[in-house]
Amino acid sequence: MKQIPVAILGATGYTGAELIRLIEAHPHFEIAHLGAHSQAGKFAGEVLPGCGGDVAGMELKAADARLADNIELVFTALPHGAAAGSVYSALAAGKKVVDLSADFRHKTHETYRAAYGVEHPHPELFNEAVYGLCEFNREAAKSARLIANPGCYPTSTLLPLVPLLEKGLLDSSSIIVDSKSGTSGAGRSAKTDLLYCEINESVKAYGLPRHRHAWEMEEWASGFSGAEISVRFVPHILPMTRGMLTTLHLSGKDTGSWHAALMQRYEDEPFVKVLPEGVLPSTAGVSGSNRCDIGICQLSDSEAVIVSCIDNLLKGAAGQAMQNANLMFSIEETEGLAIHALWP
């Protein structure tokens, strides 16, 4: 198979750096363009300490710089609101796009506006964008021109939630989602509340009364399962670099069957691991992998707790984006992605 030239826009953030690492190790993709607006003109190795080899000597281009004609795939790892214009331009130039921002994760402009409080510059693309939760939208991803990579919190929530909704086992009006993330999920921009002295030895909730990812969770849980749901979602930030742990407090019927339902749904999925009943996952167990580990603890016949863990920069961002890119180009879905975690 020929090498497929790839561009990364937003290459100097944490997600962009992970994309560089994954693409450099991928047998069929090659980095042809790195865009990073605020660092334009510098070399990648000057801005990314972990970057080596030929990529370290690549010059960073402005985020809106023209893409070479031979580039076939664009990853946009830009902030929401800033990505839409770059996505539109790349599609107009005949490129395929995996967008890691939130700009195309919703079905309508109205939902996007409710979640993010801004008008969308290209709402006509909502009808084309495919929501890239691979385990539930694999066939659509294969023929897509534009994939909206899911958010990290929604990924860790939807993977354990949707199979139980599909089987009608949950009380869909009472879903509590409590999530905790490492600080890399907040991005690389300088923020006072993420300084070492502010975040160390501390845990805090944020995004209340309604975090923007709650809209994404509700929309796609309903979209994939057909059930109307309401989510009470509270995210927290922890003083660690990477990792995400999501705890779902759920009620419904026949909770003794829930573990078997999850096992059946994911038995052939390479990146979802359902742990033995009563065993709960940890962030260290998935760090550096593209895996989601799911554990369930039955509390009674009508109540259970489910815990899921992902690496927020991989299955929650760059890894899932690569999974989607593989599907778009008819490459084996697991290519270039780690199933095993970094251990210890």
N, C-alpha and C positions, 0 to 999 in steps of 0.2 A: 504494500500500500504506500502511495506517495506521502511525503510529509505535507501536513496541512498548516499553512502559515496563520499565526494567531496574533491578535492584538489584545493588550490589557490596558484599559483606561481606568486610572485610579491605582496605578501599579505600586505606589509607595505606602499604601495603608497596610494594615495587618492582613487583610483578606487578599489584597493584591500580591503581597509577598508570598502568601501560601499558594496562590495561583502560579507564580513564577516557579516555585519549588516543584509543584505537581507537573507542570508542563515540561520542565526541563528533564524530568524522569519519564515522560510519556513517549512511547515508541512512534506515535503517529502525528503528534503536534509539535510545532516549533515556534518559538517566540520571534516575531518579526517586527513588533512595534510595542513600545512602552509609553503610555501617556500618563503624565502627572503634572497637572496645571501649575501648582504652586512651586514645583521643583524643576520646571522645564529648563533645559539647558545643562543640567548637571548629569553626571553619569550615575547609573543605577547603584553601583557599588559605593558611591559617596553618601547615598541616602539610606540604603538598606545594608546594614552591617553584616547580615547573614548571606548576602549575595556574592557568589564567586563565579569563576570561569568566564566565558565570553559574555554572559549577560551582565556581569559587573561593569563591563566597558561600553555597554549600550547607552546612548544618549537618551534622556527622557524628553519626550515631546510634550507640547501643550495638549491638554485634553481635547481641544477642538481641532487639532492639526489634521490635515488630510491623510487618509489611510491609503497605502499603496494598493494598486489594483489587484495584486495577487493575494491579498489577505482574504481569507474565507470565513474566519470566525472572530468575533469580538466579544470579549468579556468586559462588561462595564461594572466596575466596582467603585462607583461614585456615590455621593450622598443622594438621598431621595430629593427630587426637585431638580438636581443638577444632571441626573442621568438621562432623562427623557429626551432632551435635545440630541445627545450623542447617539442614543439608540435610534432615533428617527433618521439621523444622517447616515448611520451605518446600514440600516435597512434600505435606504434610498440608493446607496452605492452597491447594493446587491450582496451584502454580507449577511451571514447568520449571526444572531446575537443571543448570548446568555446574560441577562441583566440581574446583577446581584443587589441592586437597590430595591426599594419598595415601589418604584414608579409604575409597575405593571402587574402587581400582585392581586389587584382587585378586578372584579368583573365590570364595575361601572365607575364613571367619574364621580358620581354622588357618594359612593362608599369611600373612595380615595379622599375626597374632600372632607368627609366627616372624620376620617382617621388622621389626616395630616394637616388639615386646616388651610390648604392652599388649592388653587385651581391647577388643573393638569394641562400642560401645553399641547399634548397630542392625545386627546381622549379617543380618537378614532382607532388607535392601536389596541385598545382594550379587547376588541372583538377578535383580534388575531393572537394576542399573547396566550401562551399555554403555561398554566401554573405547574411548575416543575417538581412536584412531589412525586418522585419517580415511581415509588411503589404503588401509587394510585393513578398515575397519569402517563404511564410508560408509552403506550401506543400513540397518544397525541404528541408526545415529545419527539418521537421518531420522525414525524413529518413537519415539525415546527420550523418557522423562520425566526421566531422570537420566543424565548423561554424566560418566564419570570421566576427566578430562583426564590424558593420560600425563605421566610425569615427563620432565624435560629429558634426562637421561642415557639413559633407555630410548628416547626418540624418536630421538636421534642414533645409537643402536645398532640398533634394530629396522628402521629404514628401509633401510639397506644389507644387513642380515643376512637378513631374512625371504625375499626373492625367491630367494636362493641356497639356502636351506633347502628352499623349496618345490620346487625342481628337483632336490634330492638331490645337490647338488654339494659339500657341505661335510662334513668330518669333525666331526660334532656333539659329539664328546667333547673337542675341543681348540679352544676359542674363547677368545682372549685379547682383552679390551677395555680399552684405556688411554685415559682421558678427561681433558680439562683444561677448567676452567671459570673464567670471570671471577667476581669476588667478589659480584656482585649475586645469584648463585645461592644464596648463603648467607642471603639475606634482609636486612632493614633493622634488625633488633634489634641493640642494642649487644653486641658480643662482643670480648673482649680480643684474641683471636688474629686478628681482622680489623682492628685498629687499623693506621694507616698505617705506623708504625714496625715492626710485626710482619710485615706482608704485603709491604711494598715490597722490591724487589730479592731476592725469594725465591720459590721454588716448593716446594710440599710435597704429599705424598700424605696421604690421610686415609680414614677409614671402614673400615680393615682390622681384622680379617681378612676380613670379608664385609660390604660396604656394602648397605644395605637395598634399593637399586635392583636388585641382582643377582637377587633373587626376582622382581621385576617383569619383568626382561629374559627370564629363563628361562621364566616362566609364559606370557608372550604370544608369544614366539618359537615355543614349542611349540604354543600355541593356534592361531596363524595358519597354521603350516606342517605340523603333525602330527608333527614330529620331536622326540624327546626330546633336550634339549641340556644342557650344563653350561658355565657362563660363569665365567671368572676375570676379575673386574672390579676395576680400581684407578682411582679418581678422584683428580685433583690440582686444586689451586686456584692460580690465577695472579694476579699483581698488575695486573689490568685490570678494567674495569667490567663489560663484557658480552661474551658470545661463548662458544662451546663447540666444541672440536675433539676428535673421538673417532677413535682409531686402532684398527682391528681387525686382529689378526694371525691369519690363517686358513690352514688347510690342507684339502685335498680332492682332487678330480679335475678334470682338464680346465680349469685356471685360465684358459687362453686364451679360453674361452667366457664367462667371468664378466661381462666388460664388456658384451657383447651382451645377456646375460640381464637386467642392470640397465637398460640402455637400453630394451629391450622392455617391461619392467614399468612404467617411469615415463614413457614417451613422451607420454602424455596427461595427466600429473599437473602441475598448474600450479605447485605448490610444491616439487617435487623436481627438481633439475637434476643429471644425470649428466654429468660433464666428459669431454672427450676422453681416451682411454686414455693413461695416464702423467702426466696433469695432475692435481695435487692442490689441494684448496681451502684457503682461509684464512678465519679468523673475520671479517676486515675485508670480505671479499667477500659476506657475508650480513648484516652488521650493519644493524639497522633493518628487515629484511625478514622475511617469514614463510616463507623458503625454507630447504631443506636441500640443500646442495651435496655431491656424492659423487664422489670420485676413487679410481681403482684403479691399483695398480702390481703387475704380475705378477713374481714372483721366480723361479719355476720352474714346471714342469708341475703341481706339487702344492702350491705355496705362493704366497700373495699378501697384500699389505697394502691395506686399504681405509681411506680417511680420509673422514669426514663432518663437516660444519660446520653449525651452526645458531646463531641468536641465542637464547640461553637464555631471554630474557624474552619472545620472540615465538613462533617455532615450538616452543620449549621450554616455553611457558606461555600468555601472554595471546593471542598470535596463533592458536595452535591452538585455544584456547578459543573464539575468535570464529569460526573455521572451523567448529567443531562447532555453535555457536549458529546460524549461517547454515543449516546442514543441518536443524536442529530446526524452523526456521520456514520452510522451503522458499524460502530466499533463495539467490541465486547464491553459490556457495561462496567465491568470491574477493572478495566485496563487502567494502569497508572494509579490505582487507589489501594490503600492499605486496609485489609480486614483486621489485621492484628494491631493492637495498641503498642505504644512505646512503654516497655516495662523492664526494669523499674523506672 
